[in-house]
Amino acid sequence: MPVQTFSAADASLGYAYQVRIALLRALELARKGSHFDVAVETLDDVSFSTSGGEPLELLQLKHSLQAQAGLSDASPALWKTLRIWSTKWQGSEIQEGVKLYLITTSVPSSGSAASFLKCSSRNCAEARRLLDLAASTSMNVENSAAYAEWKAMSPSAQSALLEQIEIIDGAPNILAIEDSLLEQIWGFVEAAKRHVFLEYLEGWWFRRVLRQLADDAPAISTAEIESQLDTLREQFQRDNLPIDEALLAQELDAALIESYGSHVFVCVFRRSRATVPTQARPSFRCMPGRW
């Protein structure tokens, strides 16, 4: 009997993709001067809201490392998203003006309902006609609950919902998205250090999202993101060395301390450019050496 293998790799990559997309969109909005709170797995896969909690943008993400066929009119991925948003619409969790983005690594086939919800070929009336047809004729049992939810909406409500939906197709996968992230941190650090800067930024971001998911911290605010970017930019100045938080938190045992007993450490002090130099506290960095 052949041995079956079960892997959670796709699901794990999907969750990691949510976290990376959340960071990418947050950086894009912050660069535009927007003010928001961002959260993962609350109102949607990724949600952006005002500081008062009113939704601004909701993101549904469909990720795959493999090339996939486009979203057909009976695609479970499409109808799962429509069911979520239809339910929230009828429950007044989604208000008029909230942007709804379905971000997918696949590309819808030409002439499909999904293709008419893209920015470049928008036709919400035709998209609604095709969705109505699929909900009435498709035999896909997996979509039955979504079809019922869609049919429960009035034609005017369906049209209003579709007007707020935009499908962003052909999105970069979780590996390729790194190039987009590197573009967003342009100007924060010199080109040679951008990859390391991004590693530090993502390290902080993943830890912060974990705290939000565990209800240990609230949604992440624009101010918090900008503060972290400023902190990293200061650490990555030409004359500075980045600070590794893990090293700062490390406690050395007696044996390890004794092993460094014969080493010489040189501390290089540089006075801060404060307005009153005599009272300024010097900044410094320590390097092992044999001077």
C-alpha positions as CSV (number, residue, x, y, z in Angstrom):
1,M,0.0,0.0,0.0
2,P,1.5,3.4,-1.0
3,V,2.4,5.6,1.9
4,Q,0.4,8.9,1.9
5,T,2.3,12.0,2.7
6,F,0.5,15.0,4.3
7,S,2.0,18.4,4.1
8,A,1.0,21.7,5.6
9,A,3.5,23.6,3.5
10,D,0.9,25.3,1.3
11,A,-1.1,26.5,4.3
12,S,2.0,27.6,6.1
13,L,3.2,29.6,3.1
14,G,-0.3,31.1,2.8
15,Y,-0.2,32.4,6.4
16,A,3.4,33.8,5.8
17,Y,2.2,35.4,2.6
18,Q,-0.5,37.2,4.6
19,V,2.1,38.7,6.9
20,R,4.4,39.8,4.1
21,I,1.5,41.3,2.0
22,A,0.4,43.1,5.2
23,L,3.8,44.7,5.5
24,L,4.1,45.6,1.8
25,R,0.7,47.3,1.8
26,A,1.4,49.0,5.1
27,L,4.6,50.5,3.7
28,E,2.8,51.6,0.5
29,L,0.1,53.4,2.4
30,A,2.6,54.9,4.9
31,R,4.6,56.4,2.0
32,K,1.4,58.1,0.8
33,G,0.9,59.7,4.2
34,S,-2.1,57.6,5.2
35,H,-3.0,56.9,8.8
36,F,-4.3,53.5,9.7
37,D,-4.2,50.4,11.9
38,V,-3.4,47.1,10.3
39,A,-4.2,43.6,11.5
40,V,-3.9,40.0,10.3
41,E,-6.7,37.4,10.6
42,T,-9.3,39.7,12.2
43,L,-12.0,41.2,10.0
44,D,-10.3,39.5,7.0
45,D,-7.0,38.0,5.9
46,V,-5.5,41.4,6.2
47,S,-7.5,44.5,7.3
48,F,-6.7,48.2,7.3
49,S,-8.9,50.4,9.5
50,T,-9.0,53.9,11.0
51,S,-7.7,54.4,14.6
52,G,-11.4,54.2,15.6
53,G,-11.7,50.8,14.1
54,E,-13.7,51.7,10.9
55,P,-12.6,49.4,8.0
56,L,-10.7,51.1,5.1
57,E,-9.4,48.1,3.1
58,L,-10.0,44.4,3.4
59,L,-7.7,41.9,1.7
60,Q,-8.4,38.3,0.7
61,L,-5.3,36.5,-0.4
62,K,-5.0,33.4,-2.7
63,H,-1.4,32.2,-2.9
64,S,0.4,29.4,-4.8
65,L,4.0,28.8,-5.8
66,Q,2.8,26.8,-8.8
67,A,1.2,28.3,-12.0
68,Q,-2.5,27.9,-11.7
69,A,-5.5,28.2,-14.0
70,G,-7.3,31.4,-13.7
71,L,-10.3,32.0,-11.4
72,S,-13.3,30.5,-13.3
73,D,-16.9,31.6,-12.7
74,A,-17.3,28.5,-10.5
75,S,-13.9,28.7,-8.8
76,P,-14.1,27.7,-5.1
77,A,-11.5,30.3,-4.3
78,L,-13.6,33.1,-5.9
79,W,-16.8,32.0,-4.3
80,K,-15.3,31.5,-0.8
81,T,-14.2,35.2,-1.0
82,L,-17.6,36.3,-2.3
83,R,-19.4,34.4,0.5
84,I,-17.2,36.0,3.2
85,W,-17.8,39.5,1.8
86,S,-21.5,38.9,1.1
87,T,-22.0,37.8,4.7
88,K,-20.2,40.8,6.1
89,W,-22.1,43.1,3.7
90,Q,-25.5,41.8,4.8
91,G,-24.3,42.0,8.5
92,S,-23.3,45.7,8.0
93,E,-19.7,44.8,8.8
94,I,-18.7,46.3,5.4
95,Q,-19.8,49.8,4.7
96,E,-20.0,51.7,1.5
97,G,-16.6,53.0,0.4
98,V,-14.6,50.2,1.9
99,K,-12.1,48.8,-0.7
100,L,-12.2,45.0,-1.1
101,Y,-9.1,43.5,-2.7
102,L,-8.8,39.9,-3.8
103,I,-5.1,39.4,-4.4
104,T,-4.2,36.2,-6.3
105,T,-1.0,34.8,-7.8
106,S,-3.1,33.3,-10.6
107,V,-4.6,35.1,-13.6
108,P,-8.3,34.9,-14.5
109,S,-9.2,33.7,-17.9
110,S,-10.4,36.3,-20.4
111,G,-14.2,36.9,-20.3
112,S,-14.7,35.4,-16.8
113,A,-16.5,37.3,-14.1
114,A,-13.2,37.7,-12.2
115,S,-11.6,39.3,-15.3
116,F,-14.3,42.0,-15.3
117,L,-13.5,42.9,-11.7
118,K,-9.9,43.9,-12.5
119,C,-9.0,47.5,-12.7
120,S,-7.9,47.2,-16.4
121,S,-11.1,45.6,-17.7
122,R,-13.7,46.6,-15.3
123,N,-17.4,45.8,-16.1
124,C,-19.3,45.1,-12.9
125,A,-22.6,44.5,-14.7
126,E,-21.2,41.7,-16.8
127,A,-19.4,40.3,-13.8
128,R,-22.7,40.1,-11.9
129,R,-24.5,38.5,-14.9
130,L,-21.9,35.8,-15.0
131,L,-21.9,35.2,-11.3
132,D,-25.7,34.9,-11.3
133,L,-25.5,32.4,-14.1
134,A,-22.9,30.3,-12.2
135,A,-24.9,30.4,-9.0
136,S,-28.0,29.2,-10.9
137,T,-26.4,26.5,-13.1
138,S,-23.2,25.3,-11.4
139,M,-23.3,21.8,-9.9
140,N,-20.2,22.5,-7.7
141,V,-21.4,21.3,-4.2
142,E,-18.4,23.0,-2.6
143,N,-19.9,26.3,-3.6
144,S,-23.5,25.6,-2.5
145,A,-23.4,27.7,0.6
146,A,-21.8,30.6,-1.2
147,Y,-24.3,30.4,-4.0
148,A,-27.2,30.6,-1.5
149,E,-25.6,33.6,0.2
150,W,-25.2,35.4,-3.1
151,K,-28.8,34.6,-4.2
152,A,-30.1,36.0,-0.8
153,M,-28.8,39.4,-1.8
154,S,-30.9,41.8,-3.8
155,P,-29.6,42.7,-7.3
156,S,-28.8,46.3,-6.1
157,A,-26.8,44.9,-3.1
158,Q,-24.9,42.6,-5.4
159,S,-24.0,45.5,-7.7
160,A,-23.0,47.7,-4.8
161,L,-20.8,45.0,-3.4
162,L,-19.1,44.3,-6.7
163,E,-18.4,48.0,-7.2
164,Q,-16.2,47.9,-4.1
165,I,-14.3,44.7,-5.2
166,E,-11.1,44.8,-7.2
167,I,-9.2,41.7,-8.2
168,I,-5.4,42.1,-8.3
169,D,-4.1,39.1,-10.3
170,G,-0.7,37.8,-11.2
171,A,0.6,39.0,-7.8
172,P,4.2,38.0,-6.9
173,N,4.4,34.8,-4.8
174,I,5.9,34.8,-1.3
175,L,9.5,34.6,-2.6
176,A,9.1,37.1,-5.4
177,I,7.5,39.7,-3.2
178,E,10.8,40.4,-1.6
179,D,11.7,42.6,-4.6
180,S,8.6,44.7,-4.0
181,L,9.5,45.0,-0.3
182,L,13.0,46.2,-1.2
183,E,11.5,48.9,-3.4
184,Q,9.4,50.2,-0.5
185,I,12.4,50.7,1.8
186,W,14.3,52.6,-0.9
187,G,15.7,55.8,0.6
188,F,15.8,54.5,4.2
189,V,19.2,53.0,3.8
190,E,22.0,52.8,1.2
191,A,21.6,50.2,-1.5
192,A,24.3,47.9,-0.2
193,K,22.5,47.5,3.1
194,R,18.9,47.2,1.9
195,H,18.7,43.4,2.2
196,V,20.0,43.4,5.8
197,F,17.7,46.4,6.6
198,L,14.7,44.4,5.3
199,E,15.7,41.3,7.4
200,Y,15.7,43.4,10.5
201,L,12.4,45.1,9.6
202,E,10.7,41.8,8.8
203,G,12.0,40.2,12.0
204,W,10.4,43.0,14.0
205,W,7.2,42.8,11.9
206,F,6.7,39.0,12.2
207,R,7.2,39.2,16.0
208,R,4.7,42.1,16.2
209,V,2.1,40.3,14.1
210,L,2.5,37.2,16.3
211,R,1.7,39.4,19.4
212,Q,-1.4,40.8,17.6
213,L,-2.6,37.3,16.6
214,A,-2.1,36.1,20.2
215,D,-4.2,39.1,21.5
216,D,-1.1,40.3,23.4
217,A,-1.1,43.6,21.5
218,P,-3.6,45.7,19.5
219,A,-3.5,46.2,15.7
220,I,-0.3,47.8,14.4
221,S,-0.6,51.6,13.9
222,T,1.1,53.8,11.3
223,A,3.0,55.6,14.1
224,E,4.4,52.3,15.3
225,I,5.6,51.3,11.8
226,E,7.2,54.8,11.2
227,S,8.9,54.6,14.6
228,Q,10.4,51.3,13.8
229,L,11.6,52.5,10.4
230,D,13.2,55.6,12.0
231,T,14.9,53.4,14.6
232,L,16.4,51.1,12.0
233,R,17.4,54.0,9.7
234,E,19.4,55.5,12.6
235,Q,21.0,52.1,13.4
236,F,22.0,51.7,9.7
237,Q,23.7,55.1,9.3
238,R,27.1,54.8,7.7
239,D,29.0,55.2,11.0
240,N,26.8,52.9,13.0
241,L,26.5,49.1,13.4
242,P,22.9,47.7,13.6
243,I,21.9,46.5,17.0
244,D,20.9,42.9,17.3
245,E,18.2,42.6,20.0
246,A,18.9,38.9,20.5
247,L,22.5,39.7,21.4
248,L,21.5,42.5,23.8
249,A,19.1,40.1,25.6
250,Q,21.7,37.3,25.8
251,E,23.0,36.5,29.3
252,L,26.5,35.2,29.5
253,D,27.4,32.4,31.9
254,A,30.6,32.4,34.0
255,A,32.4,29.9,31.8
256,L,31.7,32.0,28.6
257,I,32.8,35.2,30.4
258,E,36.1,33.5,31.5
259,S,36.7,32.3,27.9
260,Y,36.9,35.9,26.8
261,G,39.3,36.8,29.6
262,S,42.4,37.1,27.4
263,H,40.6,39.2,24.7
264,V,41.0,42.9,24.4
265,F,37.9,44.9,23.5
266,V,38.2,48.4,22.1
267,C,35.4,50.9,22.6
268,V,35.2,53.7,20.1
269,F,33.4,56.7,21.4
270,R,31.7,59.3,19.2
271,R,30.2,62.4,20.7
272,S,26.6,63.0,19.8
273,R,25.9,66.2,17.8
274,A,23.8,67.7,20.5
275,T,23.2,71.4,20.8
276,V,25.2,71.4,24.1
277,P,28.2,69.1,23.4
278,T,29.6,69.3,26.9
279,Q,26.4,67.7,28.3
280,A,25.8,65.2,25.4
281,R,26.0,61.5,26.2
282,P,28.6,59.8,23.8
283,S,27.3,57.0,21.6
284,F,29.7,54.1,21.1
285,R,30.3,50.7,19.6
286,C,32.5,48.0,20.9
287,M,34.7,45.8,18.8
288,P,36.9,42.9,19.7
289,G,40.6,43.6,18.8
290,R,44.2,43.3,19.8
291,W,45.3,46.9,19.8
